[in-house]
Amino acid sequence: MRKSAFNLLELTERLGNLIRVEMRRLGAAYKLHPVHLQALSYLRQANRYSNTPQALTEYLGLTKGTVSQSLLLLYRKGLVTRYVDERDKRVVRLKLSASGRRLMKDAQLAPIWQTAAANISPARSRTTVLVLQETLRNLQAMHQERTFGVCNTCAHLQRESARIYHCGVTGERLSVPETRQICRLHTPRA
C-alpha cells in the first residue's frame, strides 16, 4: 500500500472514531446510541425510494435484526413513524416524526465539524471532498454496494425545466426538494 493511501486510511479511521465519540455524547442526552442517530440522520435525508427498513439496513451496512431493534426503540420514543406505501401495500415506509425532526435539529455534528474545519481554505476543502468521494465510490464499486447519492448527482435525473424533474428509473416526477435527498436508486454520473 502506498504511504499516502495508508495515511488516508489512518486519518479517515481516526476521524470516524472521533465522530462516533461525539455521536455518543450527543445521543447520551436522549438515551440513544450512535446507530440510532445514524438512522435518524439517514431518514432525514432519504427520498421516497429510500425510506424503507431495507434501504436503511443497506445504507448502514448492518443486519436486519440490528436495524429492526433500533427502529423499534425509535418508534417507542416517538422519533420515527411508519406508514404503508400507497401504491404497494406490502411496503412499509419510514419518516421522522416532529419529535425526531426536532431532535435532529438539536443533536447536530455540523457546528462542531464547522468549528474544527474553520481554518481550512475552501479550495483545500473542495479537494478533500473530491478525494473522499472518489475513495467512497471506489469502495462501493469494489463491494458492489449502492451509492446512496444525492438525486441531483444521479445519471438518471432528467430535467425538463427549472423546476420540473423526473427519475429516469421510475419515470416519476420529482419535486425540487426531492432532488436534494439521497436515493438508493442512485447511479453516479460518469
URSUL-V946138 format. One record per residue. RES is the residue in one letter. SS is DSSP state (H for helix, E for strand, C for the rest). PSI is psi in radians with two decimals (999 if undefined). OMEGA is omega in radians with two decimals (999 if undefined). Layout:
RES:SS:PSI:OMEGA + RES:SS:PSI:OMEGA
This chain:
M:C:2.32:3.09 + R:C:2.59:-3.13 + K:H:-0.71:-3.12 + S:H:-0.68:3.11 + A:H:-0.69:3.11 + F:H:-0.74:3.11 + N:H:-0.70:3.10 + L:H:-0.75:3.10 + L:H:-0.86:-3.13 + E:H:-0.78:-3.12 + L:H:-0.73:3.14 + T:H:-0.73:3.11 + E:H:-0.76:-3.13 + R:H:-0.76:3.09 + L:H:-0.74:3.11 + G:H:-0.74:3.12 + N:H:-0.77:-3.14 + L:H:-0.63:3.09 + I:H:-0.74:3.11 + R:H:-0.67:3.08 + V:H:-0.79:3.14 + E:H:-0.66:3.10 + M:H:-0.66:3.08 + R:H:-0.73:3.13 + R:H:-0.82:3.13 + L:H:-0.73:-3.11 + G:H:-0.50:-3.09 + A:H:-0.63:-3.14 + A:C:-0.41:-3.12 + Y:C:0.13:-3.08 + K:C:0.79:3.12 + L:C:2.59:3.06 + H:C:2.86:3.12 + P:H:-0.67:-3.13 + V:H:-0.58:3.12 + H:H:-0.75:3.10 + L:H:-0.63:3.10 + Q:H:-0.71:3.11 + A:H:-0.78:3.13 + L:H:-0.73:3.12 + S:H:-0.75:3.11 + Y:H:-0.85:-3.10 + L:H:-0.51:3.08 + R:H:-0.55:-3.07 + Q:H:-0.28:-2.97 + A:E:2.43:3.07 + N:C:-3.06:-3.05 + R:C:-0.25:3.09 + Y:C:-0.07:-2.97 + S:C:0.11:-3.05 + N:C:0.80:3.11 + T:C:2.79:3.06 + P:H:-0.67:3.13 + Q:H:-0.78:3.13 + A:H:-0.71:3.10 + L:H:-0.74:3.11 + T:H:-0.80:3.13 + E:H:-0.76:-3.10 + Y:H:-0.80:-3.11 + L:H:-0.32:-3.12 + G:C:0.59:-3.12 + L:C:3.04:3.11 + T:C:2.77:3.09 + K:H:-0.67:-3.13 + G:H:-0.78:3.14 + T:H:-0.79:-3.13 + V:H:-0.71:3.12 + S:H:-0.81:3.12 + Q:H:-0.69:3.11 + S:H:-0.77:3.13 + L:H:-0.67:3.11 + L:H:-0.79:3.11 + L:H:-0.74:-3.13 + L:H:-0.62:3.05 + Y:H:-0.84:-3.10 + R:H:-0.61:3.13 + K:C:-0.06:3.11 + G:C:0.42:-3.10 + L:C:-0.37:-3.11 + V:E:2.49:3.01 + T:E:2.77:3.09 + R:E:2.64:3.12 + Y:E:2.77:-3.13 + V:E:2.38:3.11 + D:C:2.36:-3.11 + E:C:-0.62:-3.09 + R:C:-0.68:-3.11 + D:C:1.75:-3.03 + K:C:-0.20:3.11 + R:C:-0.29:-3.04 + V:C:2.24:3.05 + V:E:2.29:3.12 + R:E:2.70:-3.10 + L:E:2.60:2.99 + K:E:2.75:3.09 + L:E:2.44:3.00 + S:C:3.07:3.07 + A:H:-0.69:3.10 + S:H:-0.69:3.11 + G:H:-0.71:3.11 + R:H:-0.72:3.11 + R:H:-0.77:3.14 + L:H:-0.77:-3.13 + M:H:-0.51:3.07 + K:H:-0.66:-3.11 + D:H:-0.65:-3.02 + A:C:1.18:-3.10 + Q:C:2.47:3.02 + L:C:-0.37:-3.02 + A:H:-0.82:-3.13 + P:H:-0.68:3.14 + I:H:-0.77:3.13 + W:H:-0.75:-3.14 + Q:H:-0.70:3.11 + T:H:-0.77:-3.13 + A:H:-0.57:-3.07 + A:C:0.14:-3.02 + A:C:-0.60:-3.06 + N:C:0.16:3.11 + I:C:2.30:-3.10 + S:C:2.60:3.11 + P:H:-0.66:-3.14 + A:H:-0.76:3.12 + R:H:-0.64:3.08 + S:H:-0.79:3.13 + R:H:-0.75:3.13 + T:H:-0.76:3.13 + T:H:-0.76:3.12 + V:H:-0.78:-3.14 + L:H:-0.75:3.13 + V:H:-0.80:-3.13 + L:H:-0.67:3.09 + Q:H:-0.76:3.13 + E:H:-0.72:3.11 + T:H:-0.78:3.11 + L:H:-0.83:-3.13 + R:H:-0.67:3.10 + N:H:-0.78:3.11 + L:H:-0.75:3.13 + Q:H:-0.73:3.13 + A:H:-0.74:3.14 + M:H:-0.64:-3.08 + H:C:0.12:-3.14 + Q:C:0.82:3.12 + E:C:2.70:3.05 + R:C:2.62:-3.10 + T:C:-0.44:-3.11 + F:C:0.81:3.14 + G:C:2.98:3.09 + V:E:2.38:-3.04 + C:H:-0.74:-3.07 + N:H:0.05:3.02 + T:H:0.20:-3.05 + C:E:2.49:3.11 + A:C:-0.38:-3.08 + H:C:-0.13:-3.13 + L:E:2.22:3.13 + Q:E:2.15:-3.14 + R:E:2.13:3.12 + E:C:-0.57:3.09 + S:C:-3.02:-3.08 + A:C:-0.48:-3.08 + R:C:0.17:-3.11 + I:C:2.08:-3.12 + Y:E:2.71:3.05 + H:E:2.63:3.02 + C:E:2.17:3.13 + G:C:-0.30:3.12 + V:C:-0.84:-3.06 + T:C:-0.35:-3.08 + G:C:0.06:-3.09 + E:C:2.63:3.08 + R:E:2.50:3.13 + L:E:2.43:3.04 + S:C:2.81:3.12 + V:C:-0.80:3.10 + P:H:-0.61:3.13 + E:H:-0.50:-3.14 + T:H:-0.16:3.12 + R:H:0.11:-3.12 + Q:C:2.84:3.12 + I:E:2.62:-3.03 + C:C:2.39:3.13 + R:C:-0.25:3.10 + L:C:0.02:-3.05 + H:C:2.38:2.97 + T:C:2.10:-3.11 + P:E:2.52:3.03 + R:C:2.60:-3.13 + A:C:999:999
